[in-house]
Amino acid sequence: MPVVIVNMLSGRDAATKKTLLKKMTAALTSTLAVAPESVRIIIQEMPSEHYGIAGLPVEEYRALKSGSAKKINKKHVGI
């Protein structure tokens, strides 16, 4: 019985998560040759302030990468 845990940022709607569950189940059943009934998928959502990239909160990192952020101390975060 494969068990998959998906960690992702909050904000996706129920239809998107339903599609994710269907497509992941299809991929697992074909790859592992198991019945769909044996597949377990757990979606764990977290707020963006609980997720970081390169020493920054994810929203700040995204703003930096898009060029819309105000000056950030790049030396401090190692970018």
C-alpha positions as CSV (number, residue, x, y, z in Angstrom):
1,M,0.0,0.0,0.0
2,P,1.8,3.1,-1.2
3,V,1.3,6.2,1.0
4,V,2.3,9.6,-0.4
5,I,2.4,12.8,1.6
6,V,2.2,16.0,-0.4
7,N,3.4,19.2,1.4
8,M,2.2,22.4,-0.3
9,L,1.3,25.9,0.4
10,S,-2.3,26.7,1.2
11,G,-4.5,28.4,-1.3
12,R,-5.4,25.8,-4.0
13,D,-9.1,25.1,-4.5
14,A,-10.8,21.8,-3.9
15,A,-11.1,21.1,-7.6
16,T,-7.3,21.4,-8.1
17,K,-6.6,19.1,-5.1
18,K,-9.1,16.6,-6.5
19,T,-7.3,16.6,-9.9
20,L,-4.0,16.2,-8.0
21,L,-5.3,13.1,-6.2
22,K,-6.6,11.5,-9.4
23,K,-3.4,12.1,-11.4
24,M,-1.2,11.0,-8.6
25,T,-3.3,7.8,-8.1
26,A,-3.1,7.1,-11.8
27,A,0.7,7.5,-11.8
28,L,1.2,5.3,-8.8
29,T,-1.1,2.5,-10.0
30,S,0.6,2.4,-13.4
31,T,4.1,2.7,-12.1
32,L,3.8,0.4,-9.1
33,A,1.2,-2.0,-10.5
34,V,-1.1,-1.6,-7.5
35,A,-4.9,-1.2,-7.3
36,P,-6.2,2.3,-6.9
37,E,-7.9,1.2,-3.7
38,S,-4.5,0.6,-2.1
39,V,-3.2,4.1,-2.8
40,R,-3.2,6.6,0.1
41,I,-2.4,10.3,-0.5
42,I,-2.2,12.8,2.3
43,I,-2.2,16.5,1.4
44,Q,-0.7,18.8,4.1
45,E,-1.2,22.5,3.5
46,M,0.8,25.2,5.2
47,P,0.5,28.9,5.3
48,S,3.2,30.7,3.2
49,E,4.8,32.2,6.4
50,H,5.7,28.7,7.5
51,Y,7.7,28.0,4.3
52,G,11.1,29.5,3.3
53,I,13.5,29.4,0.5
54,A,17.2,30.5,0.7
55,G,16.7,31.9,4.2
56,L,13.6,34.0,3.3
57,P,9.9,33.6,3.7
58,V,8.6,32.3,0.4
59,E,6.6,35.4,-0.5
60,E,9.7,37.6,0.1
61,Y,11.8,35.2,-2.0
62,R,9.3,35.2,-4.9
63,A,9.2,39.0,-4.8
64,L,13.0,39.1,-4.9
65,K,13.1,36.7,-7.9
66,S,10.4,38.7,-9.7
67,G,12.3,42.0,-9.2
68,S,9.4,43.6,-7.3
69,A,11.0,43.5,-3.9
70,K,12.6,46.4,-2.2
71,K,16.3,46.1,-1.5
72,I,17.0,42.9,0.5
73,N,20.3,42.1,2.1
74,K,21.5,39.4,-0.3
75,K,24.7,38.8,1.6
76,H,22.7,37.9,4.7
77,V,20.6,35.3,2.9
78,G,23.3,33.9,0.7
79,I,21.7,34.7,-2.7
